[in-house]
Amino acid sequence: MANISITISVPPEVVEFADRMAGERQTSRSRVVTALLTEQMQRHQAEEMALAYKDWNAENEAIAAATRPLAVERLARVEYDA
């Protein structure tokens, strides 16, 4: 995917920090900002997935609780061969 150029305004200390990071990593300021935003995006996506799985688990537990009495009743009528 091609990169898109944008213009943003940030405080001077943030620019200084980005420039220091870029110098330490021998890369561009743009790549530093992209890497940091990508990391934050991935963290956010992971948090959203964790919440979705939590909701899904709660829904499954509710279904299991609602159907458990029926399953117990049905299993009580099943004859097993010994």
C-alpha positions, 0 to 999 in steps of 0.5 A, a space after each residue: 500500500 502506498 503511503 499518504 502524506 499528511 501534515 500535523 501540528 505537534 509540540 516542539 518537545 514531541 518533534 525533538 523526541 521523534 528526531 532523537 528516536 529517528 537518529 538513534 534508529 538511523 531512520 526518518 521521523 516519518 518512519 518513527 511516527 509510523 512505527 509508534 502509531 502502528 504499535 498503538 493501533 495493534 495494541 488497540 485492536 488487541 484490546 478490542 478483540 479481548 473485549 469481544 471474546 469476553 462478551 462472546 464468552 459471557 453470551 456462551 455461558 448464558 446459553 449454557 446456563 439456560 440449556 443445562 437443565 434440559 441437557 441434564 433432563 435428557 441425559 437422565 433418560 438415556 440408557 447406557 449399555 454396560 
